[in-house]
Amino acid sequence: MDAFLSDEVINGINRARMQALRKKNRLRLHVGEEIYPILSLSENGFEIETDAAPHLRGLVDIYDGARHLMNCLIIQSELDGDILRYEYKRHTDVALGPAKDFAVDEDAPIALLR
């Protein structure tokens, strides 16, 4: 298919694809005080635009808007044109509440009325 399209058309299609990915995604990568937009997130890793972030490594946090999704230890896996792919060495989902250190009885009341 590339043989029939000019370089300008292919570059325009790639720019439009990257712009669409940037617009629809609220995912962000937090490294200390720095924040970088994530293009896509998968079970094994995520993708970032090459121009948006330096080569990262180590402990990072992933957010969806203001909601903290996970804490990850990452390494760079692959450079593919305008996209940097990172893989998780470890990732831990963030819990919504504190961990319970006791077994909850199935018949326990939800609340006490006085």
Backbone torsions as a table, in degrees:
resi	resn	phi	psi	omega
1	MET	NA	-31.4	-178.8
2	ASP	-65.7	-24.4	-178.2
3	ALA	-67.8	-23.9	-176.6
4	PHE	-95.8	-11.0	-177.9
5	LEU	-108.5	142.4	178.1
6	SER	-75.5	163.4	179.4
7	ASP	-61.1	-36.7	179.8
8	GLU	-63.7	-40.5	-179.8
9	VAL	-67.8	-43.6	179.1
10	ILE	-62.9	-43.6	177.9
11	ASN	-63.2	-39.4	177.8
12	GLY	-64.6	-40.6	177.6
13	ILE	-64.2	-43.2	179.0
14	ASN	-64.5	-40.6	177.8
15	ARG	-64.4	-41.7	178.8
16	ALA	-65.2	-38.7	178.1
17	ARG	-63.9	-44.8	179.1
18	MET	-64.9	-40.0	179.6
19	GLN	-65.4	-39.2	178.2
20	ALA	-66.1	-39.6	177.3
21	LEU	-63.3	-41.2	-179.9
22	ARG	-65.1	-39.4	-174.8
23	LYS	-70.3	-43.5	-170.7
24	LYS	-84.0	-8.0	-173.6
25	ASN	-104.3	132.0	176.1
26	ARG	-103.3	1.3	-176.6
27	LEU	-70.8	136.0	-179.0
28	ARG	-135.1	147.5	176.9
29	LEU	-108.0	124.6	-179.8
30	HIS	-108.2	121.8	176.2
31	VAL	-123.8	99.2	-173.9
32	GLY	63.3	-121.2	178.5
33	GLU	-92.8	-8.8	-178.1
34	GLU	-85.2	144.3	179.6
35	ILE	-128.8	130.8	-179.4
36	TYR	-127.7	138.8	178.4
37	PRO	-74.9	139.7	177.0
38	ILE	-100.7	131.8	179.1
39	LEU	-79.3	-45.1	177.9
40	SER	-150.4	151.8	-177.4
41	LEU	-126.1	133.3	178.5
42	SER	-130.9	-177.1	-179.0
43	GLU	-68.4	-30.0	-175.5
44	ASN	-100.6	-13.5	-177.8
45	GLY	173.7	-156.7	-178.6
46	PHE	-151.8	170.0	-179.4
47	GLU	-124.5	141.0	177.6
48	ILE	-131.1	147.5	176.1
49	GLU	-67.0	137.5	-175.4
50	THR	-59.1	-40.9	-177.5
51	ASP	-74.2	-20.5	-173.5
52	ALA	-80.9	-27.1	-173.4
53	ALA	-141.1	150.1	172.6
54	PRO	-74.7	177.0	176.1
55	HIS	-71.1	115.2	-173.9
56	LEU	-102.5	157.2	178.2
57	ARG	-163.6	140.6	176.3
58	GLY	114.9	-151.2	-174.2
59	LEU	-89.0	125.8	-179.3
60	VAL	-137.3	164.8	175.7
61	ASP	-119.3	142.1	178.4
62	ILE	-114.8	130.4	-178.5
63	TYR	-121.7	147.9	169.1
64	ASP	-112.7	96.7	-171.6
65	GLY	67.9	-118.7	178.7
66	ALA	-97.7	-5.4	-176.4
67	ARG	-88.4	122.5	179.6
68	HIS	-76.4	117.5	-177.3
69	LEU	-91.0	-52.3	-174.7
70	MET	-156.9	160.6	175.4
71	ASN	-112.5	128.3	-170.8
72	CYS	-132.6	149.8	168.0
73	LEU	-108.5	119.9	-169.8
74	ILE	-123.4	159.1	169.0
75	ILE	-137.5	151.3	177.3
76	GLN	-75.2	133.6	-177.5
77	SER	-108.4	-39.4	-171.9
78	GLU	-157.6	144.2	173.3
79	LEU	-110.1	121.9	-177.9
80	ASP	-129.3	85.8	179.9
81	GLY	66.4	-111.4	-179.4
82	ASP	-91.8	4.7	-173.9
83	ILE	-121.5	132.8	171.9
84	LEU	-102.4	126.8	176.9
85	ARG	-102.7	135.9	178.1
86	TYR	-120.9	145.4	176.3
87	GLU	-113.4	151.5	176.5
88	TYR	-84.3	133.8	164.6
89	LYS	-87.4	-35.0	177.4
90	ARG	-153.3	140.8	171.4
91	HIS	-143.4	138.3	-177.2
92	THR	-126.4	122.7	176.1
93	ASP	-68.5	144.3	-179.6
94	VAL	-82.8	130.4	179.8
95	ALA	-78.2	146.8	-179.6
96	LEU	-77.9	-25.8	-179.5
97	GLY	-137.7	179.3	179.2
98	PRO	-69.5	153.5	178.3
99	ALA	-70.7	139.8	178.6
100	LYS	-91.6	129.6	-179.7
101	ASP	-103.9	27.8	178.0
102	PHE	-149.0	159.6	178.2
103	ALA	-83.0	135.1	179.8
104	VAL	-93.2	126.8	178.2
105	ASP	-70.8	137.2	-178.9
106	GLU	-63.6	-31.5	-177.5
107	ASP	-94.5	10.6	-178.6
108	ALA	-68.3	141.4	178.5
109	PRO	-68.0	148.8	179.8
110	ILE	-75.6	-39.1	179.6
111	ALA	-148.8	160.8	177.9
112	LEU	-107.1	132.3	177.7
113	LEU	-102.4	138.6	177.5
114	ARG	-122.7	NA	NA
